[in-house]
Amino acid sequence: MHIAFFSSVVTDGKPTSGFEIANEAIVHGLRSLGHKVSVIGFSVPRQNTPAHEDVIVVDELNLENAAVGAMQKLGFVARALQSGLPISASKLTAVGRKKLDEAVRGCGEIDRVIFNSYQMAAAFPHLLERPFGFVTHNVEHVSASQNAISANSRIQRWLYARDARLLKDIETSLCDKAQYVWALSAEDITTLGLLKEKSAVLPLVAPFEENEQAVGEKEFDIGMIGTWSWEPNRVGLQWFLDKIVPNLPKDFRIGIAGKVPETMVQQSDNVEFLGRVESASEFLDYVRIVPLISRGGTGVQLKTIEAFQAGLACVATSSSLRGIESLPPNCAKADEVDEFSSALVDHVQRSRAQKLPYVNGRQFYDMQFADMQDALVKGLNRLV
């Protein structure tokens, strides 16, 4: 069958953000079932030309806050207030309906429609005239509410709270109208109040590379990489720096890769902010233990999936393990500060003594991918 997969950001074959990695996985899952999938949406300036002929770019838009200046951010807010939409969805309305409709017509006959997250459906409601399936990556209104609580300024708090109110109505409407809904965790299905017969958990995978784990000297005892400007990630990193690092031995070397907010400062001599690194996988090869430090949010943590696929030793919070049913033997679960700190110390010491078990992530990937295909088939059979 021919599936139209509407996504605010299209896939280009080289995903970098968590949203793009999830999109690539879902599209690959659909195509591996033998379906033709036309991905319809927008590209962002940093992306490459899409590698697949069935990726339909409506237009290029600068959608990412981290890539624009203050004036453009103000423009995003103004457009959101004018349109009555959440900020993320309102950005798409910079391109008119006519251009989108031309792209859809160019795809030919369509058998099934899937909306990947809420943005395209919210920005272009006329697309909802067809029956559709809906992939919800997060419970967006809950995430926005949590961001409002942790925001650093009154304006940010107001904007997040506004988004939360709008998103709750949008998500409720999309879940009610959809013939089938895929969520990324069982918790999200419960929060959204989805009926069992019209919803399923959609396990995710990350791009898999069959690499052997690096042996020899480790540069960092503890290390992590991320987009730390994203509010949930910032909150987790701040918790780690404020609460966990003071409990760790001073001889533990801690490396944090990825750009951190300017307001975040190094408070300990054994913590090193590395900025952007050329290769995430190469950086993590020389790290003993990866802390998975999510403190809230919804959906799943792709950092966790990537870590498990790579066979990395971890200490993870419960929030980091949403959507994961079983833990590998080199991962410990901990939530409280003392418990998390102790688990990190134990894992580092065992790693130094070469007493942590080796884990091949291929088994985890294969299991996740098979379960993802099963969930996709179940939902596609309900779409008309």
Secondary structure as a PSIPRED ss2 file (coil, helix, strand):
# PSIPRED VFORMAT (PSIPRED V4.0)

   1 M C   1.000  0.000  0.000
   2 H E   0.000  0.000  1.000
   3 I E   0.000  0.000  1.000
   4 A E   0.000  0.000  1.000
   5 F E   0.000  0.000  1.000
   6 F E   0.000  0.000  1.000
   7 S E   0.000  0.000  1.000
   8 S E   0.000  0.000  1.000
   9 V E   0.000  0.000  1.000
  10 V C   1.000  0.000  0.000
  11 T C   1.000  0.000  0.000
  12 D C   1.000  0.000  0.000
  13 G C   1.000  0.000  0.000
  14 K C   1.000  0.000  0.000
  15 P C   1.000  0.000  0.000
  16 T C   1.000  0.000  0.000
  17 S C   1.000  0.000  0.000
  18 G H   0.000  1.000  0.000
  19 F H   0.000  1.000  0.000
  20 E H   0.000  1.000  0.000
  21 I H   0.000  1.000  0.000
  22 A H   0.000  1.000  0.000
  23 N H   0.000  1.000  0.000
  24 E H   0.000  1.000  0.000
  25 A H   0.000  1.000  0.000
  26 I H   0.000  1.000  0.000
  27 V H   0.000  1.000  0.000
  28 H H   0.000  1.000  0.000
  29 G H   0.000  1.000  0.000
  30 L H   0.000  1.000  0.000
  31 R H   0.000  1.000  0.000
  32 S H   0.000  1.000  0.000
  33 L C   1.000  0.000  0.000
  34 G C   1.000  0.000  0.000
  35 H C   1.000  0.000  0.000
  36 K E   0.000  0.000  1.000
  37 V E   0.000  0.000  1.000
  38 S E   0.000  0.000  1.000
  39 V E   0.000  0.000  1.000
  40 I E   0.000  0.000  1.000
  41 G E   0.000  0.000  1.000
  42 F E   0.000  0.000  1.000
  43 S E   0.000  0.000  1.000
  44 V C   1.000  0.000  0.000
  45 P C   1.000  0.000  0.000
  46 R C   1.000  0.000  0.000
  47 Q C   1.000  0.000  0.000
  48 N C   1.000  0.000  0.000
  49 T C   1.000  0.000  0.000
  50 P C   1.000  0.000  0.000
  51 A C   1.000  0.000  0.000
  52 H C   1.000  0.000  0.000
  53 E C   1.000  0.000  0.000
  54 D C   1.000  0.000  0.000
  55 V E   0.000  0.000  1.000
  56 I E   0.000  0.000  1.000
  57 V E   0.000  0.000  1.000
  58 V E   0.000  0.000  1.000
  59 D E   0.000  0.000  1.000
  60 E E   0.000  0.000  1.000
  61 L C   1.000  0.000  0.000
  62 N C   1.000  0.000  0.000
  63 L C   1.000  0.000  0.000
  64 E C   1.000  0.000  0.000
  65 N H   0.000  1.000  0.000
  66 A H   0.000  1.000  0.000
  67 A H   0.000  1.000  0.000
  68 V C   1.000  0.000  0.000
  69 G C   1.000  0.000  0.000
  70 A H   0.000  1.000  0.000
  71 M H   0.000  1.000  0.000
  72 Q H   0.000  1.000  0.000
  73 K H   0.000  1.000  0.000
  74 L H   0.000  1.000  0.000
  75 G H   0.000  1.000  0.000
  76 F H   0.000  1.000  0.000
  77 V H   0.000  1.000  0.000
  78 A H   0.000  1.000  0.000
  79 R H   0.000  1.000  0.000
  80 A H   0.000  1.000  0.000
  81 L H   0.000  1.000  0.000
  82 Q H   0.000  1.000  0.000
  83 S H   0.000  1.000  0.000
  84 G C   1.000  0.000  0.000
  85 L C   1.000  0.000  0.000
  86 P C   1.000  0.000  0.000
  87 I H   0.000  1.000  0.000
  88 S H   0.000  1.000  0.000
  89 A H   0.000  1.000  0.000
  90 S H   0.000  1.000  0.000
  91 K H   0.000  1.000  0.000
  92 L H   0.000  1.000  0.000
  93 T H   0.000  1.000  0.000
  94 A H   0.000  1.000  0.000
  95 V C   1.000  0.000  0.000
  96 G C   1.000  0.000  0.000
  97 R H   0.000  1.000  0.000
  98 K H   0.000  1.000  0.000
  99 K H   0.000  1.000  0.000
 100 L H   0.000  1.000  0.000
 101 D H   0.000  1.000  0.000
 102 E H   0.000  1.000  0.000
 103 A H   0.000  1.000  0.000
 104 V H   0.000  1.000  0.000
 105 R H   0.000  1.000  0.000
 106 G C   1.000  0.000  0.000
 107 C C   1.000  0.000  0.000
 108 G C   1.000  0.000  0.000
 109 E C   1.000  0.000  0.000
 110 I C   1.000  0.000  0.000
 111 D C   1.000  0.000  0.000
 112 R E   0.000  0.000  1.000
 113 V E   0.000  0.000  1.000
 114 I E   0.000  0.000  1.000
 115 F E   0.000  0.000  1.000
 116 N E   0.000  0.000  1.000
 117 S C   1.000  0.000  0.000
 118 Y C   1.000  0.000  0.000
 119 Q H   0.000  1.000  0.000
 120 M H   0.000  1.000  0.000
 121 A H   0.000  1.000  0.000
 122 A H   0.000  1.000  0.000
 123 A H   0.000  1.000  0.000
 124 F C   1.000  0.000  0.000
 125 P H   0.000  1.000  0.000
 126 H H   0.000  1.000  0.000
 127 L H   0.000  1.000  0.000
 128 L H   0.000  1.000  0.000
 129 E H   0.000  1.000  0.000
 130 R C   1.000  0.000  0.000
 131 P C   1.000  0.000  0.000
 132 F C   1.000  0.000  0.000
 133 G E   0.000  0.000  1.000
 134 F E   0.000  0.000  1.000
 135 V E   0.000  0.000  1.000
 136 T E   0.000  0.000  1.000
 137 H C   1.000  0.000  0.000
 138 N C   1.000  0.000  0.000
 139 V C   1.000  0.000  0.000
 140 E H   0.000  1.000  0.000
 141 H H   0.000  1.000  0.000
 142 V H   0.000  1.000  0.000
 143 S H   0.000  1.000  0.000
 144 A H   0.000  1.000  0.000
 145 S H   0.000  1.000  0.000
 146 Q H   0.000  1.000  0.000
 147 N H   0.000  1.000  0.000
 148 A H   0.000  1.000  0.000
 149 I H   0.000  1.000  0.000
 150 S H   0.000  1.000  0.000
 151 A C   1.000  0.000  0.000
 152 N C   1.000  0.000  0.000
 153 S C   1.000  0.000  0.000
 154 R H   0.000  1.000  0.000
 155 I H   0.000  1.000  0.000
 156 Q H   0.000  1.000  0.000
 157 R H   0.000  1.000  0.000
 158 W H   0.000  1.000  0.000
 159 L H   0.000  1.000  0.000
 160 Y H   0.000  1.000  0.000
 161 A H   0.000  1.000  0.000
 162 R H   0.000  1.000  0.000
 163 D H   0.000  1.000  0.000
 164 A H   0.000  1.000  0.000
 165 R H   0.000  1.000  0.000
 166 L H   0.000  1.000  0.000
 167 L H   0.000  1.000  0.000
 168 K H   0.000  1.000  0.000
 169 D H   0.000  1.000  0.000
 170 I H   0.000  1.000  0.000
 171 E H   0.000  1.000  0.000
 172 T H   0.000  1.000  0.000
 173 S H   0.000  1.000  0.000
 174 L H   0.000  1.000  0.000
 175 C H   0.000  1.000  0.000
 176 D H   0.000  1.000  0.000
 177 K H   0.000  1.000  0.000
 178 A C   1.000  0.000  0.000
 179 Q C   1.000  0.000  0.000
 180 Y E   0.000  0.000  1.000
 181 V E   0.000  0.000  1.000
 182 W E   0.000  0.000  1.000
 183 A E   0.000  0.000  1.000
 184 L C   1.000  0.000  0.000
 185 S C   1.000  0.000  0.000
 186 A H   0.000  1.000  0.000
 187 E H   0.000  1.000  0.000
 188 D H   0.000  1.000  0.000
 189 I H   0.000  1.000  0.000
 190 T H   0.000  1.000  0.000
 191 T H   0.000  1.000  0.000
 192 L C   1.000  0.000  0.000
 193 G C   1.000  0.000  0.000
 194 L C   1.000  0.000  0.000
 195 L C   1.000  0.000  0.000
 196 K H   0.000  1.000  0.000
 197 E H   0.000  1.000  0.000
 198 K H   0.000  1.000  0.000
 199 S E   0.000  0.000  1.000
 200 A E   0.000  0.000  1.000
 201 V E   0.000  0.000  1.000
 202 L C   1.000  0.000  0.000
 203 P C   1.000  0.000  0.000
 204 L C   1.000  0.000  0.000
 205 V C   1.000  0.000  0.000
 206 A C   1.000  0.000  0.000
 207 P C   1.000  0.000  0.000
 208 F C   1.000  0.000  0.000
 209 E C   1.000  0.000  0.000
 210 E C   1.000  0.000  0.000
 211 N C   1.000  0.000  0.000
 212 E C   1.000  0.000  0.000
 213 Q C   1.000  0.000  0.000
 214 A C   1.000  0.000  0.000
 215 V C   1.000  0.000  0.000
 216 G C   1.000  0.000  0.000
 217 E C   1.000  0.000  0.000
 218 K C   1.000  0.000  0.000
 219 E C   1.000  0.000  0.000
 220 F E   0.000  0.000  1.000
 221 D E   0.000  0.000  1.000
 222 I E   0.000  0.000  1.000
 223 G E   0.000  0.000  1.000
 224 M E   0.000  0.000  1.000
 225 I E   0.000  0.000  1.000
 226 G C   1.000  0.000  0.000
 227 T C   1.000  0.000  0.000
 228 W C   1.000  0.000  0.000
 229 S C   1.000  0.000  0.000
 230 W C   1.000  0.000  0.000
 231 E H   0.000  1.000  0.000
 232 P H   0.000  1.000  0.000
 233 N H   0.000  1.000  0.000
 234 R H   0.000  1.000  0.000
 235 V H   0.000  1.000  0.000
 236 G H   0.000  1.000  0.000
 237 L H   0.000  1.000  0.000
 238 Q H   0.000  1.000  0.000
 239 W H   0.000  1.000  0.000
 240 F H   0.000  1.000  0.000
 241 L H   0.000  1.000  0.000
 242 D H   0.000  1.000  0.000
 243 K H   0.000  1.000  0.000
 244 I H   0.000  1.000  0.000
 245 V H   0.000  1.000  0.000
 246 P H   0.000  1.000  0.000
 247 N H   0.000  1.000  0.000
 248 L C   1.000  0.000  0.000
 249 P C   1.000  0.000  0.000
 250 K C   1.000  0.000  0.000
 251 D C   1.000  0.000  0.000
 252 F C   1.000  0.000  0.000
 253 R C   1.000  0.000  0.000
 254 I E   0.000  0.000  1.000
 255 G E   0.000  0.000  1.000
 256 I E   0.000  0.000  1.000
 257 A E   0.000  0.000  1.000
 258 G E   0.000  0.000  1.000
 259 K C   1.000  0.000  0.000
 260 V C   1.000  0.000  0.000
 261 P C   1.000  0.000  0.000
 262 E C   1.000  0.000  0.000
 263 T C   1.000  0.000  0.000
 264 M C   1.000  0.000  0.000
 265 V C   1.000  0.000  0.000
 266 Q C   1.000  0.000  0.000
 267 Q C   1.000  0.000  0.000
 268 S C   1.000  0.000  0.000
 269 D C   1.000  0.000  0.000
 270 N C   1.000  0.000  0.000
 271 V E   0.000  0.000  1.000
 272 E E   0.000  0.000  1.000
 273 F E   0.000  0.000  1.000
 274 L E   0.000  0.000  1.000
 275 G E   0.000  0.000  1.000
 276 R C   1.000  0.000  0.000
 277 V C   1.000  0.000  0.000
 278 E C   1.000  0.000  0.000
 279 S C   1.000  0.000  0.000
 280 A H   0.000  1.000  0.000
 281 S H   0.000  1.000  0.000
 282 E H   0.000  1.000  0.000
 283 F H   0.000  1.000  0.000
 284 L H   0.000  1.000  0.000
 285 D H   0.000  1.000  0.000
 286 Y C   1.000  0.000  0.000
 287 V E   0.000  0.000  1.000
 288 R E   0.000  0.000  1.000
 289 I E   0.000  0.000  1.000
 290 V E   0.000  0.000  1.000
 291 P E   0.000  0.000  1.000
 292 L E   0.000  0.000  1.000
 293 I C   1.000  0.000  0.000
 294 S C   1.000  0.000  0.000
 295 R C   1.000  0.000  0.000
 296 G C   1.000  0.000  0.000
 297 G C   1.000  0.000  0.000
 298 T C   1.000  0.000  0.000
 299 G C   1.000  0.000  0.000
 300 V C   1.000  0.000  0.000
 301 Q C   1.000  0.000  0.000
 302 L H   0.000  1.000  0.000
 303 K H   0.000  1.000  0.000
 304 T H   0.000  1.000  0.000
 305 I H   0.000  1.000  0.000
 306 E H   0.000  1.000  0.000
 307 A H   0.000  1.000  0.000
 308 F H   0.000  1.000  0.000
 309 Q H   0.000  1.000  0.000
 310 A H   0.000  1.000  0.000
 311 G C   1.000  0.000  0.000
 312 L C   1.000  0.000  0.000
 313 A E   0.000  0.000  1.000
 314 C E   0.000  0.000  1.000
 315 V E   0.000  0.000  1.000
 316 A E   0.000  0.000  1.000
 317 T C   1.000  0.000  0.000
 318 S C   1.000  0.000  0.000
 319 S H   0.000  1.000  0.000
 320 S H   0.000  1.000  0.000
 321 L H   0.000  1.000  0.000
 322 R C   1.000  0.000  0.000
 323 G C   1.000  0.000  0.000
 324 I C   1.000  0.000  0.000
 325 E C   1.000  0.000  0.000
 326 S C   1.000  0.000  0.000
 327 L C   1.000  0.000  0.000
 328 P C   1.000  0.000  0.000
 329 P C   1.000  0.000  0.000
 330 N C   1.000  0.000  0.000
 331 C E   0.000  0.000  1.000
 332 A E   0.000  0.000  1.000
 333 K E   0.000  0.000  1.000
 334 A C   1.000  0.000  0.000
 335 D C   1.000  0.000  0.000
 336 E C   1.000  0.000  0.000
 337 V H   0.000  1.000  0.000
 338 D H   0.000  1.000  0.000
 339 E H   0.000  1.000  0.000
 340 F H   0.000  1.000  0.000
 341 S H   0.000  1.000  0.000
 342 S H   0.000  1.000  0.000
 343 A H   0.000  1.000  0.000
 344 L H   0.000  1.000  0.000
 345 V H   0.000  1.000  0.000
 346 D H   0.000  1.000  0.000
 347 H H   0.000  1.000  0.000
 348 V H   0.000  1.000  0.000
 349 Q H   0.000  1.000  0.000
 350 R H   0.000  1.000  0.000
 351 S H   0.000  1.000  0.000
 352 R H   0.000  1.000  0.000
 353 A C   1.000  0.000  0.000
 354 Q C   1.000  0.000  0.000
 355 K C   1.000  0.000  0.000
 356 L C   1.000  0.000  0.000
 357 P C   1.000  0.000  0.000
 358 Y C   1.000  0.000  0.000
 359 V C   1.000  0.000  0.000
 360 N C   1.000  0.000  0.000
 361 G C   1.000  0.000  0.000
 362 R H   0.000  1.000  0.000
 363 Q H   0.000  1.000  0.000
 364 F H   0.000  1.000  0.000
 365 Y H   0.000  1.000  0.000
 366 D H   0.000  1.000  0.000
 367 M H   0.000  1.000  0.000
 368 Q H   0.000  1.000  0.000
 369 F H   0.000  1.000  0.000
 370 A H   0.000  1.000  0.000
 371 D H   0.000  1.000  0.000
 372 M H   0.000  1.000  0.000
 373 Q H   0.000  1.000  0.000
 374 D H   0.000  1.000  0.000
 375 A H   0.000  1.000  0.000
 376 L H   0.000  1.000  0.000
 377 V H   0.000  1.000  0.000
 378 K H   0.000  1.000  0.000
 379 G H   0.000  1.000  0.000
 380 L H   0.000  1.000  0.000
 381 N C   1.000  0.000  0.000
 382 R C   1.000  0.000  0.000
 383 L C   1.000  0.000  0.000
 384 V C   1.000  0.000  0.000
